[in-house]
Amino acid sequence: MHFSKLLEDFDRCGINPELQEIAFDEWQSLPKKHGCYSIWQGHDCIYVGKAGGGTGLRGRFVHHDVKAYGKTNKGTTHPEGWVHYRTNWNKWNPADWRVEFFEAASEVHRTYLEGAMLLLFDPLCNNETFADQKTKP
């Protein structure tokens, strides 16, 4: 599990979350809890995020499913990174993706851990990392 790279960050936050994993296409089984997650295709990180609000982790994946499969859905935008990799990367296969997630109640912890995941995992489709990829020599 890729979250093993976050053990020092969990210690810094004073939390010991249960690390869980499911297939991307099983996203509807995600809890309606606050937490953080990452989406993987093998060793390639597709996306990292945090979830709060009333629909928690599950609520975020309504939109991720639409973006992954190129569907249309009122209220879902398709950011540049998702469009680029979905149309130009021959390995793109959401049916093979895995979701790693953990629950975290504190907004401060979720924000900190999302930032750590952006740095450690360098996800392909997050706006921040996609923008950086375009400026690399």
Sequence and secondary structure as in RCSB ss.txt:
>XXXX:A:sequence
MHFSKLLEDFDRCGINPELQEIAFDEWQSLPKKHGCYSIWQGHDCIYVGKAGGGTGLRGRFVHHDVKAYGKTNKG
TTHPEGWVHYRTNWNKWNPADWRVEFFEAASEVHRTYLEGAMLLLFDPLCNNETFADQKTKP
>XXXX:A:secstr
 GGGGGHHHHHHHT     EEEEGGGGGGS SS EEEEEEETTEEEEEEEE TTTHHHHHHHHHHHHHHT   TT
    HHHHHHHHH TT  GGG EEEEEE   HHHHHHHHHHHHHHH  SSSHHHHHHHHH  
